[in-house]
Amino acid sequence: MLIETEILQESYAELFEIVDEETLCQIYEIYRGRQISFPMRLYDRQRVAQRIKSEYDGHNLAALTKKYDYSQRWIRKILQD
């Protein structure tokens, strides 16, 4: 499918700036007509909690905070539970 970029809907035009034509067509076919909301966080909270428990070595709280973009307070709570 040859995409005529000058007549794209705004949301598709924005996507086309960051993905290639084939990927845009796939996104269109899969998601057209749907309302999509992206969470503020990239990673799933429960999965991050499990990962933090396995990666925590007693001295890397600040590194985990930076790596997963969660507060030290939240990470401490996860480690206490």
PDB file of N, CA, C and O in Angstrom:
ATOM      1  N   MET A   1       0.855  -1.177   0.000  1.00  0.00           N
ATOM      2  CA  MET A   1       0.000   0.000   0.000  1.00  0.00           C
ATOM      3  C   MET A   1       0.900   1.240   0.000  1.00  0.00           C
ATOM      4  O   MET A   1       1.753   1.378   0.877  1.00  0.00           O
ATOM      5  N   LEU A   2       0.728   2.109  -0.936  1.00  0.00           N
ATOM      6  CA  LEU A   2       1.484   3.355  -1.005  1.00  0.00           C
ATOM      7  C   LEU A   2       0.744   4.412  -0.199  1.00  0.00           C
ATOM      8  O   LEU A   2      -0.402   4.747  -0.496  1.00  0.00           O
ATOM      9  N   ILE A   3       1.411   4.930   0.823  1.00  0.00           N
ATOM     10  CA  ILE A   3       0.778   5.905   1.706  1.00  0.00           C
ATOM     11  C   ILE A   3       0.977   7.311   1.150  1.00  0.00           C
ATOM     12  O   ILE A   3       2.093   7.721   0.829  1.00  0.00           O
ATOM     13  N   GLU A   4      -0.131   8.037   1.047  1.00  0.00           N
ATOM     14  CA  GLU A   4      -0.088   9.432   0.629  1.00  0.00           C
ATOM     15  C   GLU A   4      -0.005  10.290   1.888  1.00  0.00           C
ATOM     16  O   GLU A   4      -1.023  10.640   2.486  1.00  0.00           O
ATOM     17  N   THR A   5       1.200  10.616   2.271  1.00  0.00           N
ATOM     18  CA  THR A   5       1.463  11.259   3.563  1.00  0.00           C
ATOM     19  C   THR A   5       0.779  12.604   3.742  1.00  0.00           C
ATOM     20  O   THR A   5       0.440  12.971   4.867  1.00  0.00           O
ATOM     21  N   GLU A   6       0.571  13.339   2.678  1.00  0.00           N
ATOM     22  CA  GLU A   6       0.001  14.683   2.816  1.00  0.00           C
ATOM     23  C   GLU A   6      -1.468  14.682   3.211  1.00  0.00           C
ATOM     24  O   GLU A   6      -1.998  15.729   3.582  1.00  0.00           O
ATOM     25  N   ILE A   7      -2.142  13.534   3.142  1.00  0.00           N
ATOM     26  CA  ILE A   7      -3.568  13.491   3.519  1.00  0.00           C
ATOM     27  C   ILE A   7      -3.836  12.564   4.712  1.00  0.00           C
ATOM     28  O   ILE A   7      -4.986  12.219   4.985  1.00  0.00           O
ATOM     29  N   LEU A   8      -2.776  12.163   5.417  1.00  0.00           N
ATOM     30  CA  LEU A   8      -2.938  11.295   6.593  1.00  0.00           C
ATOM     31  C   LEU A   8      -3.644  12.024   7.729  1.00  0.00           C
ATOM     32  O   LEU A   8      -3.492  13.234   7.897  1.00  0.00           O
ATOM     33  N   GLN A   9      -4.419  11.270   8.506  1.00  0.00           N
ATOM     34  CA  GLN A   9      -4.955  11.781   9.763  1.00  0.00           C
ATOM     35  C   GLN A   9      -3.760  12.172  10.634  1.00  0.00           C
ATOM     36  O   GLN A   9      -2.678  11.602  10.494  1.00  0.00           O
ATOM     37  N   GLU A  10      -3.951  13.134  11.526  1.00  0.00           N
ATOM     38  CA  GLU A  10      -2.847  13.657  12.339  1.00  0.00           C
ATOM     39  C   GLU A  10      -2.131  12.562  13.139  1.00  0.00           C
ATOM     40  O   GLU A  10      -0.901  12.521  13.166  1.00  0.00           O
ATOM     41  N   SER A  11      -2.882  11.691  13.778  1.00  0.00           N
ATOM     42  CA  SER A  11      -2.247  10.648  14.596  1.00  0.00           C
ATOM     43  C   SER A  11      -1.417   9.690  13.743  1.00  0.00           C
ATOM     44  O   SER A  11      -0.346   9.252  14.162  1.00  0.00           O
ATOM     45  N   TYR A  12      -1.908   9.367  12.551  1.00  0.00           N
ATOM     46  CA  TYR A  12      -1.141   8.495  11.655  1.00  0.00           C
ATOM     47  C   TYR A  12       0.075   9.239  11.090  1.00  0.00           C
ATOM     48  O   TYR A  12       1.132   8.640  10.895  1.00  0.00           O
ATOM     49  N   ALA A  13      -0.072  10.512  10.834  1.00  0.00           N
ATOM     50  CA  ALA A  13       1.060  11.306  10.347  1.00  0.00           C
ATOM     51  C   ALA A  13       2.168  11.352  11.397  1.00  0.00           C
ATOM     52  O   ALA A  13       3.349  11.255  11.063  1.00  0.00           O
ATOM     53  N   GLU A  14       1.785  11.501  12.668  1.00  0.00           N
ATOM     54  CA  GLU A  14       2.776  11.505  13.752  1.00  0.00           C
ATOM     55  C   GLU A  14       3.475  10.159  13.849  1.00  0.00           C
ATOM     56  O   GLU A  14       4.694  10.102  14.015  1.00  0.00           O
ATOM     57  N   LEU A  15       2.721   9.084  13.746  1.00  0.00           N
ATOM     58  CA  LEU A  15       3.326   7.753  13.768  1.00  0.00           C
ATOM     59  C   LEU A  15       4.270   7.549  12.592  1.00  0.00           C
ATOM     60  O   LEU A  15       5.334   6.946  12.731  1.00  0.00           O
ATOM     61  N   PHE A  16       3.869   8.057  11.436  1.00  0.00           N
ATOM     62  CA  PHE A  16       4.673   7.882  10.232  1.00  0.00           C
ATOM     63  C   PHE A  16       6.037   8.565  10.346  1.00  0.00           C
ATOM     64  O   PHE A  16       6.985   8.193   9.654  1.00  0.00           O
ATOM     65  N   GLU A  17       6.128   9.563  11.222  1.00  0.00           N
ATOM     66  CA  GLU A  17       7.406  10.235  11.463  1.00  0.00           C
ATOM     67  C   GLU A  17       8.389   9.338  12.206  1.00  0.00           C
ATOM     68  O   GLU A  17       9.598   9.559  12.134  1.00  0.00           O
ATOM     69  N   ILE A  18       7.886   8.321  12.923  1.00  0.00           N
ATOM     70  CA  ILE A  18       8.782   7.485  13.727  1.00  0.00           C
ATOM     71  C   ILE A  18       8.832   6.021  13.291  1.00  0.00           C
ATOM     72  O   ILE A  18       9.703   5.279  13.747  1.00  0.00           O
ATOM     73  N   VAL A  19       7.926   5.594  12.428  1.00  0.00           N
ATOM     74  CA  VAL A  19       7.950   4.211  11.940  1.00  0.00           C
ATOM     75  C   VAL A  19       7.924   4.210  10.412  1.00  0.00           C
ATOM     76  O   VAL A  19       7.545   5.197   9.781  1.00  0.00           O
ATOM     77  N   ASP A  20       8.327   3.103   9.843  1.00  0.00           N
ATOM     78  CA  ASP A  20       8.311   3.013   8.384  1.00  0.00           C
ATOM     79  C   ASP A  20       6.890   2.741   7.865  1.00  0.00           C
ATOM     80  O   ASP A  20       5.961   2.497   8.635  1.00  0.00           O
ATOM     81  N   GLU A  21       6.760   2.791   6.554  1.00  0.00           N
ATOM     82  CA  GLU A  21       5.438   2.653   5.916  1.00  0.00           C
ATOM     83  C   GLU A  21       4.799   1.297   6.223  1.00  0.00           C
ATOM     84  O   GLU A  21       3.605   1.233   6.513  1.00  0.00           O
ATOM     85  N   GLU A  22       5.562   0.236   6.163  1.00  0.00           N
ATOM     86  CA  GLU A  22       5.024  -1.100   6.421  1.00  0.00           C
ATOM     87  C   GLU A  22       4.509  -1.223   7.847  1.00  0.00           C
ATOM     88  O   GLU A  22       3.441  -1.789   8.080  1.00  0.00           O
ATOM     89  N   THR A  23       5.272  -0.690   8.804  1.00  0.00           N
ATOM     90  CA  THR A  23       4.856  -0.741  10.208  1.00  0.00           C
ATOM     91  C   THR A  23       3.593   0.076  10.428  1.00  0.00           C
ATOM     92  O   THR A  23       2.699  -0.345  11.163  1.00  0.00           O
ATOM     93  N   LEU A  24       3.516   1.233   9.800  1.00  0.00           N
ATOM     94  CA  LEU A  24       2.317   2.054   9.924  1.00  0.00           C
ATOM     95  C   LEU A  24       1.094   1.316   9.395  1.00  0.00           C
ATOM     96  O   LEU A  24       0.023   1.373  10.000  1.00  0.00           O
ATOM     97  N   CYS A  25       1.249   0.629   8.277  1.00  0.00           N
ATOM     98  CA  CYS A  25       0.134  -0.142   7.715  1.00  0.00           C
ATOM     99  C   CYS A  25      -0.295  -1.261   8.669  1.00  0.00           C
ATOM    100  O   CYS A  25      -1.486  -1.542   8.804  1.00  0.00           O
ATOM    101  N   GLN A  26       0.676  -1.896   9.327  1.00  0.00           N
ATOM    102  CA  GLN A  26       0.354  -2.947  10.300  1.00  0.00           C
ATOM    103  C   GLN A  26      -0.394  -2.371  11.494  1.00  0.00           C
ATOM    104  O   GLN A  26      -1.383  -2.942  11.954  1.00  0.00           O
ATOM    105  N   ILE A  27       0.083  -1.241  11.987  1.00  0.00           N
ATOM    106  CA  ILE A  27      -0.591  -0.578  13.110  1.00  0.00           C
ATOM    107  C   ILE A  27      -2.019  -0.224  12.716  1.00  0.00           C
ATOM    108  O   ILE A  27      -2.952  -0.444  13.488  1.00  0.00           O
ATOM    109  N   TYR A  28      -2.189   0.317  11.532  1.00  0.00           N
ATOM    110  CA  TYR A  28      -3.510   0.686  11.037  1.00  0.00           C
ATOM    111  C   TYR A  28      -4.435  -0.529  10.980  1.00  0.00           C
ATOM    112  O   TYR A  28      -5.574  -0.458  11.440  1.00  0.00           O
ATOM    113  N   GLU A  29      -3.966  -1.624  10.430  1.00  0.00           N
ATOM    114  CA  GLU A  29      -4.787  -2.830  10.298  1.00  0.00           C
ATOM    115  C   GLU A  29      -5.170  -3.414  11.655  1.00  0.00           C
ATOM    116  O   GLU A  29      -6.295  -3.881  11.832  1.00  0.00           O
ATOM    117  N   ILE A  30      -4.273  -3.391  12.583  1.00  0.00           N
ATOM    118  CA  ILE A  30      -4.522  -4.003  13.898  1.00  0.00           C
ATOM    119  C   ILE A  30      -5.363  -3.106  14.803  1.00  0.00           C
ATOM    120  O   ILE A  30      -6.258  -3.592  15.494  1.00  0.00           O
ATOM    121  N   TYR A  31      -5.085  -1.807  14.805  1.00  0.00           N
ATOM    122  CA  TYR A  31      -5.673  -0.926  15.812  1.00  0.00           C
ATOM    123  C   TYR A  31      -6.706   0.080  15.293  1.00  0.00           C
ATOM    124  O   TYR A  31      -7.245   0.847  16.091  1.00  0.00           O
ATOM    125  N   ARG A  32      -6.994   0.107  14.021  1.00  0.00           N
ATOM    126  CA  ARG A  32      -7.905   1.129  13.515  1.00  0.00           C
ATOM    127  C   ARG A  32      -9.269   1.041  14.200  1.00  0.00           C
ATOM    128  O   ARG A  32      -9.808  -0.042  14.427  1.00  0.00           O
ATOM    129  N   GLY A  33      -9.796   2.201  14.515  1.00  0.00           N
ATOM    130  CA  GLY A  33     -11.091   2.287  15.171  1.00  0.00           C
ATOM    131  C   GLY A  33     -11.040   2.166  16.683  1.00  0.00           C
ATOM    132  O   GLY A  33     -12.059   2.353  17.347  1.00  0.00           O
ATOM    133  N   ARG A  34      -9.887   1.861  17.238  1.00  0.00           N
ATOM    134  CA  ARG A  34      -9.761   1.693  18.694  1.00  0.00           C
ATOM    135  C   ARG A  34      -9.220   2.959  19.343  1.00  0.00           C
ATOM    136  O   ARG A  34      -8.456   3.716  18.745  1.00  0.00           O
ATOM    137  N   GLN A  35      -9.640   3.160  20.580  1.00  0.00           N
ATOM    138  CA  GLN A  35      -9.048   4.201  21.401  1.00  0.00           C
ATOM    139  C   GLN A  35      -7.914   3.546  22.180  1.00  0.00           C
ATOM    140  O   GLN A  35      -8.127   2.546  22.866  1.00  0.00           O
ATOM    141  N   ILE A  36      -6.726   4.096  22.078  1.00  0.00           N
ATOM    142  CA  ILE A  36      -5.572   3.523  22.760  1.00  0.00           C
ATOM    143  C   ILE A  36      -5.025   4.552  23.741  1.00  0.00           C
ATOM    144  O   ILE A  36      -4.826   5.718  23.402  1.00  0.00           O
ATOM    145  N   SER A  37      -4.792   4.096  24.950  1.00  0.00           N
ATOM    146  CA  SER A  37      -4.201   4.937  25.978  1.00  0.00           C
ATOM    147  C   SER A  37      -2.916   4.267  26.447  1.00  0.00           C
ATOM    148  O   SER A  37      -2.921   3.093  26.817  1.00  0.00           O
ATOM    149  N   PHE A  38      -1.836   5.005  26.432  1.00  0.00           N
ATOM    150  CA  PHE A  38      -0.560   4.451  26.861  1.00  0.00           C
ATOM    151  C   PHE A  38      -0.305   4.826  28.311  1.00  0.00           C
ATOM    152  O   PHE A  38      -0.417   5.997  28.671  1.00  0.00           O
ATOM    153  N   PRO A  39       0.037   3.855  29.148  1.00  0.00           N
ATOM    154  CA  PRO A  39       0.325   4.137  30.559  1.00  0.00           C
ATOM    155  C   PRO A  39       1.501   5.109  30.691  1.00  0.00           C
ATOM    156  O   PRO A  39       2.350   5.198  29.804  1.00  0.00           O
ATOM    157  N   MET A  40       1.535   5.828  31.799  1.00  0.00           N
ATOM    158  CA  MET A  40       2.629   6.757  32.060  1.00  0.00           C
ATOM    159  C   MET A  40       3.951   6.019  32.252  1.00  0.00           C
ATOM    160  O   MET A  40       5.018   6.561  31.964  1.00  0.00           O
ATOM    161  N   ARG A  41       3.880   4.802  32.730  1.00  0.00           N
ATOM    162  CA  ARG A  41       5.097   4.016  32.958  1.00  0.00           C
ATOM    163  C   ARG A  41       5.248   2.978  31.859  1.00  0.00           C
ATOM    164  O   ARG A  41       4.272   2.395  31.390  1.00  0.00           O
ATOM    165  N   LEU A  42       6.484   2.765  31.464  1.00  0.00           N
ATOM    166  CA  LEU A  42       6.779   1.801  30.417  1.00  0.00           C
ATOM    167  C   LEU A  42       6.625   0.369  30.925  1.00  0.00           C
ATOM    168  O   LEU A  42       6.140  -0.503  30.205  1.00  0.00           O
ATOM    169  N   TYR A  43       7.042   0.135  32.170  1.00  0.00           N
ATOM    170  CA  TYR A  43       7.054  -1.225  32.708  1.00  0.00           C
ATOM    171  C   TYR A  43       5.873  -1.513  33.630  1.00  0.00           C
ATOM    172  O   TYR A  43       5.383  -0.623  34.326  1.00  0.00           O
ATOM    173  N   ASP A  44       5.423  -2.768  33.626  1.00  0.00           N
ATOM    174  CA  ASP A  44       4.337  -3.241  34.483  1.00  0.00           C
ATOM    175  C   ASP A  44       4.777  -3.258  35.946  1.00  0.00           C
ATOM    176  O   ASP A  44       5.833  -3.796  36.278  1.00  0.00           O
ATOM    177  N   ARG A  45       3.974  -2.677  36.801  1.00  0.00           N
ATOM    178  CA  ARG A  45       4.308  -2.503  38.221  1.00  0.00           C
ATOM    179  C   ARG A  45       4.605  -3.831  38.931  1.00  0.00           C
ATOM    180  O   ARG A  45       5.599  -3.929  39.650  1.00  0.00           O
ATOM    181  N   GLN A  46       3.766  -4.842  38.744  1.00  0.00           N
ATOM    182  CA  GLN A  46       3.978  -6.116  39.427  1.00  0.00           C
ATOM    183  C   GLN A  46       5.229  -6.836  38.922  1.00  0.00           C
ATOM    184  O   GLN A  46       5.957  -7.448  39.704  1.00  0.00           O
ATOM    185  N   ARG A  47       5.467  -6.761  37.641  1.00  0.00           N
ATOM    186  CA  ARG A  47       6.663  -7.393  37.086  1.00  0.00           C
ATOM    187  C   ARG A  47       7.927  -6.681  37.538  1.00  0.00           C
ATOM    188  O   ARG A  47       8.950  -7.319  37.788  1.00  0.00           O
ATOM    189  N   VAL A  48       7.856  -5.367  37.644  1.00  0.00           N
ATOM    190  CA  VAL A  48       9.000  -4.609  38.151  1.00  0.00           C
ATOM    191  C   VAL A  48       9.269  -5.000  39.599  1.00  0.00           C
ATOM    192  O   VAL A  48      10.421  -5.168  39.997  1.00  0.00           O
ATOM    193  N   ALA A  49       8.217  -5.142  40.377  1.00  0.00           N
ATOM    194  CA  ALA A  49       8.381  -5.529  41.780  1.00  0.00           C
ATOM    195  C   ALA A  49       9.092  -6.877  41.894  1.00  0.00           C
ATOM    196  O   ALA A  49       9.991  -7.035  42.721  1.00  0.00           O
ATOM    197  N   GLN A  50       8.702  -7.830  41.087  1.00  0.00           N
ATOM    198  CA  GLN A  50       9.362  -9.143  41.103  1.00  0.00           C
ATOM    199  C   GLN A  50      10.828  -9.018  40.701  1.00  0.00           C
ATOM    200  O   GLN A  50      11.706  -9.625  41.315  1.00  0.00           O
ATOM    201  N   ARG A  51      11.077  -8.235  39.678  1.00  0.00           N
ATOM    202  CA  ARG A  51      12.438  -8.055  39.188  1.00  0.00           C
ATOM    203  C   ARG A  51      13.308  -7.385  40.248  1.00  0.00           C
ATOM    204  O   ARG A  51      14.456  -7.779  40.455  1.00  0.00           O
ATOM    205  N   ILE A  52      12.757  -6.368  40.920  1.00  0.00           N
ATOM    206  CA  ILE A  52      13.508  -5.659  41.955  1.00  0.00           C
ATOM    207  C   ILE A  52      13.878  -6.610  43.080  1.00  0.00           C
ATOM    208  O   ILE A  52      15.008  -6.579  43.568  1.00  0.00           O
ATOM    209  N   LYS A  53      12.946  -7.451  43.495  1.00  0.00           N
ATOM    210  CA  LYS A  53      13.231  -8.415  44.558  1.00  0.00           C
ATOM    211  C   LYS A  53      14.376  -9.343  44.177  1.00  0.00           C
ATOM    212  O   LYS A  53      15.188  -9.710  45.026  1.00  0.00           O
ATOM    213  N   SER A  54      14.445  -9.720  42.913  1.00  0.00           N
ATOM    214  CA  SER A  54      15.520 -10.631  42.501  1.00  0.00           C
ATOM    215  C   SER A  54      16.840  -9.903  42.250  1.00  0.00           C
ATOM    216  O   SER A  54      17.905 -10.510  42.365  1.00  0.00           O
ATOM    217  N   GLU A  55      16.789  -8.617  41.912  1.00  0.00           N
ATOM    218  CA  GLU A  55      18.009  -7.876  41.599  1.00  0.00           C
ATOM    219  C   GLU A  55      18.610  -7.145  42.798  1.00  0.00           C
ATOM    220  O   GLU A  55      19.782  -6.769  42.769  1.00  0.00           O
ATOM    221  N   TYR A  56      17.827  -6.945  43.839  1.00  0.00           N
ATOM    222  CA  TYR A  56      18.318  -6.178  44.984  1.00  0.00           C
ATOM    223  C   TYR A  56      19.410  -6.956  45.705  1.00  0.00           C
ATOM    224  O   TYR A  56      19.232  -8.123  46.052  1.00  0.00           O
ATOM    225  N   ASP A  57      20.543  -6.293  45.925  1.00  0.00           N
ATOM    226  CA  ASP A  57      21.666  -6.947  46.590  1.00  0.00           C
ATOM    227  C   ASP A  57      22.013  -6.327  47.939  1.00  0.00           C
ATOM    228  O   ASP A  57      23.036  -6.651  48.542  1.00  0.00           O
ATOM    229  N   GLY A  58      21.145  -5.432  48.400  1.00  0.00           N
ATOM    230  CA  GLY A  58      21.383  -4.777  49.675  1.00  0.00           C
ATOM    231  C   GLY A  58      22.090  -3.435  49.545  1.00  0.00           C
ATOM    232  O   GLY A  58      22.157  -2.674  50.509  1.00  0.00           O
ATOM    233  N   HIS A  59      22.612  -3.143  48.370  1.00  0.00           N
ATOM    234  CA  HIS A  59      23.377  -1.907  48.187  1.00  0.00           C
ATOM    235  C   HIS A  59      23.024  -1.155  46.905  1.00  0.00           C
ATOM    236  O   HIS A  59      23.632  -0.123  46.622  1.00  0.00           O
ATOM    237  N   ASN A  60      22.087  -1.630  46.144  1.00  0.00           N
ATOM    238  CA  ASN A  60      21.826  -1.033  44.830  1.00  0.00           C
ATOM    239  C   ASN A  60      20.444  -0.369  44.712  1.00  0.00           C
ATOM    240  O   ASN A  60      19.852  -0.349  43.633  1.00  0.00           O
ATOM    241  N   LEU A  61      19.945   0.163  45.811  1.00  0.00           N
ATOM    242  CA  LEU A  61      18.635   0.815  45.810  1.00  0.00           C
ATOM    243  C   LEU A  61      18.588   1.988  44.824  1.00  0.00           C
ATOM    244  O   LEU A  61      17.638   2.111  44.051  1.00  0.00           O
ATOM    245  N   ALA A  62      19.593   2.834  44.851  1.00  0.00           N
ATOM    246  CA  ALA A  62      19.617   3.999  43.953  1.00  0.00           C
ATOM    247  C   ALA A  62      19.674   3.566  42.491  1.00  0.00           C
ATOM    248  O   ALA A  62      19.017   4.166  41.640  1.00  0.00           O
ATOM    249  N   ALA A  63      20.443   2.545  42.200  1.00  0.00           N
ATOM    250  CA  ALA A  63      20.551   2.061  40.820  1.00  0.00           C
ATOM    251  C   ALA A  63      19.216   1.492  40.330  1.00  0.00           C
ATOM    252  O   ALA A  63      18.826   1.718  39.184  1.00  0.00           O
ATOM    253  N   LEU A  64      18.522   0.758  41.197  1.00  0.00           N
ATOM    254  CA  LEU A  64      17.218   0.203  40.819  1.00  0.00           C
ATOM    255  C   LEU A  64      16.194   1.318  40.621  1.00  0.00           C
ATOM    256  O   LEU A  64      15.350   1.248  39.728  1.00  0.00           O
ATOM    257  N   THR A  65      16.279   2.341  41.458  1.00  0.00           N
ATOM    258  CA  THR A  65      15.392   3.500  41.325  1.00  0.00           C
ATOM    259  C   THR A  65      15.568   4.138  39.957  1.00  0.00           C
ATOM    260  O   THR A  65      14.588   4.443  39.277  1.00  0.00           O
ATOM    261  N   LYS A  66      16.787   4.336  39.564  1.00  0.00           N
ATOM    262  CA  LYS A  66      17.069   4.953  38.271  1.00  0.00           C
ATOM    263  C   LYS A  66      16.696   4.024  37.112  1.00  0.00           C
ATOM    264  O   LYS A  66      16.112   4.464  36.122  1.00  0.00           O
ATOM    265  N   LYS A  67      17.033   2.752  37.239  1.00  0.00           N
ATOM    266  CA  LYS A  67      16.791   1.789  36.157  1.00  0.00           C
ATOM    267  C   LYS A  67      15.313   1.643  35.827  1.00  0.00           C
ATOM    268  O   LYS A  67      14.936   1.616  34.655  1.00  0.00           O
ATOM    269  N   TYR A  68      14.470   1.548  36.859  1.00  0.00           N
ATOM    270  CA  TYR A  68      13.046   1.275  36.635  1.00  0.00           C
ATOM    271  C   TYR A  68      12.147   2.499  36.781  1.00  0.00           C
ATOM    272  O   TYR A  68      10.938   2.403  36.573  1.00  0.00           O
ATOM    273  N   ASP A  69      12.723   3.651  37.137  1.00  0.00           N
ATOM    274  CA  ASP A  69      11.981   4.909  37.240  1.00  0.00           C
ATOM    275  C   ASP A  69      10.849   4.842  38.274  1.00  0.00           C
ATOM    276  O   ASP A  69       9.743   5.331  38.041  1.00  0.00           O
ATOM    277  N   TYR A  70      11.152   4.234  39.403  1.00  0.00           N
ATOM    278  CA  TYR A  70      10.241   4.230  40.546  1.00  0.00           C
ATOM    279  C   TYR A  70      10.959   4.854  41.724  1.00  0.00           C
ATOM    280  O   TYR A  70      12.189   4.864  41.765  1.00  0.00           O
ATOM    281  N   SER A  71      10.211   5.374  42.682  1.00  0.00           N
ATOM    282  CA  SER A  71      10.818   6.063  43.823  1.00  0.00           C
ATOM    283  C   SER A  71      11.488   5.060  44.773  1.00  0.00           C
ATOM    284  O   SER A  71      11.125   3.885  44.828  1.00  0.00           O
ATOM    285  N   GLN A  72      12.474   5.568  45.515  1.00  0.00           N
ATOM    286  CA  GLN A  72      13.124   4.723  46.522  1.00  0.00           C
ATOM    287  C   GLN A  72      12.114   4.291  47.574  1.00  0.00           C
ATOM    288  O   GLN A  72      12.198   3.176  48.089  1.00  0.00           O
ATOM    289  N   ARG A  73      11.176   5.143  47.895  1.00  0.00           N
ATOM    290  CA  ARG A  73      10.140   4.802  48.880  1.00  0.00           C
ATOM    291  C   ARG A  73       9.328   3.596  48.409  1.00  0.00           C
ATOM    292  O   ARG A  73       9.082   2.671  49.182  1.00  0.00           O
ATOM    293  N   TRP A  74       8.914   3.606  47.141  1.00  0.00           N
ATOM    294  CA  TRP A  74       8.126   2.489  46.609  1.00  0.00           C
ATOM    295  C   TRP A  74       8.962   1.210  46.581  1.00  0.00           C
ATOM    296  O   TRP A  74       8.470   0.137  46.930  1.00  0.00           O
ATOM    297  N   ILE A  75      10.203   1.321  46.175  1.00  0.00           N
ATOM    298  CA  ILE A  75      11.075   0.145  46.118  1.00  0.00           C
ATOM    299  C   ILE A  75      11.313  -0.415  47.515  1.00  0.00           C
ATOM    300  O   ILE A  75      11.293  -1.631  47.702  1.00  0.00           O
ATOM    301  N   ARG A  76      11.536   0.455  48.496  1.00  0.00           N
ATOM    302  CA  ARG A  76      11.696  -0.036  49.884  1.00  0.00           C
ATOM    303  C   ARG A  76      10.455  -0.788  50.350  1.00  0.00           C
ATOM    304  O   ARG A  76      10.558  -1.831  50.995  1.00  0.00           O
ATOM    305  N   LYS A  77       9.284  -0.254  50.021  1.00  0.00           N
ATOM    306  CA  LYS A  77       8.026  -0.934  50.399  1.00  0.00           C
ATOM    307  C   LYS A  77       7.944  -2.305  49.759  1.00  0.00           C
ATOM    308  O   LYS A  77       7.547  -3.270  50.413  1.00  0.00           O
ATOM    309  N   ILE A  78       8.309  -2.406  48.501  1.00  0.00           N
ATOM    310  CA  ILE A  78       8.305  -3.701  47.811  1.00  0.00           C
ATOM    311  C   ILE A  78       9.249  -4.675  48.493  1.00  0.00           C
ATOM    312  O   ILE A  78       8.921  -5.849  48.667  1.00  0.00           O
ATOM    313  N   LEU A  79      10.406  -4.195  48.872  1.00  0.00           N
ATOM    314  CA  LEU A  79      11.395  -5.061  49.507  1.00  0.00           C
ATOM    315  C   LEU A  79      10.987  -5.486  50.917  1.00  0.00           C
ATOM    316  O   LEU A  79      11.393  -6.549  51.385  1.00  0.00           O
ATOM    317  N   GLN A  80      10.188  -4.665  51.594  1.00  0.00           N
ATOM    318  CA  GLN A  80       9.729  -4.995  52.948  1.00  0.00           C
ATOM    319  C   GLN A  80       8.615  -6.029  52.926  1.00  0.00           C
ATOM    320  O   GLN A  80       8.488  -6.818  53.862  1.00  0.00           O
ATOM    321  N   ASP A  81       7.808  -6.038  51.875  1.00  0.00           N
ATOM    322  CA  ASP A  81       6.660  -6.967  51.804  1.00  0.00           C
ATOM    323  C   ASP A  81       7.113  -8.396  51.599  1.00  0.00           C
ATOM    324  O   ASP A  81       6.284  -9.301  51.517  1.00  0.00           O
TER     325      ASP A  81
END
